[in-house]
């Protein structure tokens, strides 16, 4: 499966933010109201999250959507 580079960059950024906060992937998925399998797919760059999912993840991390999207 070819991964879109933007999805990969976002996923890497998300994983770094999560790890920096000492949160497991499963815990973040739970806090965000997202399936843990889907969270893993997002972090690996296999899925492209919708704006709704981005909002949920930002809330789960306790950060703004802007900070979550600042991965360049």
Backbone torsions as a table, in degrees:
resi	resn	phi	psi	omega
1	UNK	NA	127.1	176.7
2	UNK	-79.3	130.2	179.5
3	UNK	-99.4	136.2	175.6
4	UNK	-72.0	133.2	-175.8
5	UNK	-59.8	-34.7	178.6
6	UNK	-66.4	-39.3	176.8
7	UNK	-64.5	-39.6	179.4
8	UNK	-65.3	-46.0	179.5
9	UNK	-61.4	-44.3	179.4
10	UNK	-62.7	-45.5	-179.4
11	UNK	-61.1	-41.3	178.0
12	UNK	-64.3	-42.4	178.5
13	UNK	-63.2	-44.9	178.7
14	UNK	-59.3	-46.1	-179.9
15	UNK	-61.6	-41.6	178.8
16	UNK	-62.4	-44.2	179.4
17	UNK	-63.0	-42.5	-179.6
18	UNK	-64.0	-47.1	-179.3
19	UNK	-64.7	-40.8	178.3
20	UNK	-57.4	-33.3	-180.0
21	UNK	-88.1	-2.5	178.5
22	UNK	69.8	31.8	-178.2
23	UNK	-107.5	134.7	175.3
24	UNK	-73.5	159.9	177.4
25	UNK	-59.5	-42.1	180.0
26	UNK	-64.5	-42.3	179.8
27	UNK	-65.2	-41.8	179.0
28	UNK	-64.8	-40.9	178.0
29	UNK	-59.7	-44.4	179.6
30	UNK	-63.3	-46.8	179.8
31	UNK	-63.5	-28.9	-176.8
32	UNK	-92.3	-10.7	-177.4
33	UNK	72.8	34.9	-177.6
34	UNK	-123.4	145.7	176.7
35	UNK	-60.1	134.5	-175.6
36	UNK	-65.4	-31.3	176.7
37	UNK	-65.3	-42.5	178.7
38	UNK	-63.7	-40.4	179.0
39	UNK	-58.8	-43.2	177.7
40	UNK	-62.2	-40.7	178.8
41	UNK	-64.8	-37.9	177.5
42	UNK	-65.5	-46.7	-179.6
43	UNK	-62.9	-32.9	179.0
44	UNK	-82.8	-3.2	179.4
45	UNK	79.5	16.6	-179.0
46	UNK	-86.6	-22.4	-179.3
47	UNK	-126.2	150.1	177.2
48	UNK	-107.2	108.8	-175.8
49	UNK	-70.7	145.8	176.2
50	UNK	-75.7	171.3	176.9
51	UNK	-62.1	-35.2	178.0
52	UNK	-63.2	-44.7	179.7
53	UNK	-67.0	-40.9	177.1
54	UNK	-58.9	-42.4	177.8
55	UNK	-62.2	-42.6	179.9
56	UNK	-64.7	-42.1	179.9
57	UNK	-65.7	-44.2	178.8
58	UNK	-58.6	-44.9	178.6
59	UNK	-62.4	-42.5	179.1
60	UNK	-62.4	-33.3	178.0
61	UNK	-84.1	-14.9	-177.7
62	UNK	75.0	32.9	179.1
63	UNK	-129.5	170.8	177.8
64	UNK	-79.1	158.5	175.3
65	UNK	-61.4	-35.5	179.2
66	UNK	-60.5	-45.5	179.4
67	UNK	-65.9	-36.7	178.2
68	UNK	-66.0	-35.6	-177.6
69	UNK	-87.2	-2.8	-177.8
70	UNK	-86.9	72.1	-176.1
71	UNK	-113.6	4.7	179.3
72	UNK	-80.1	NA	NA
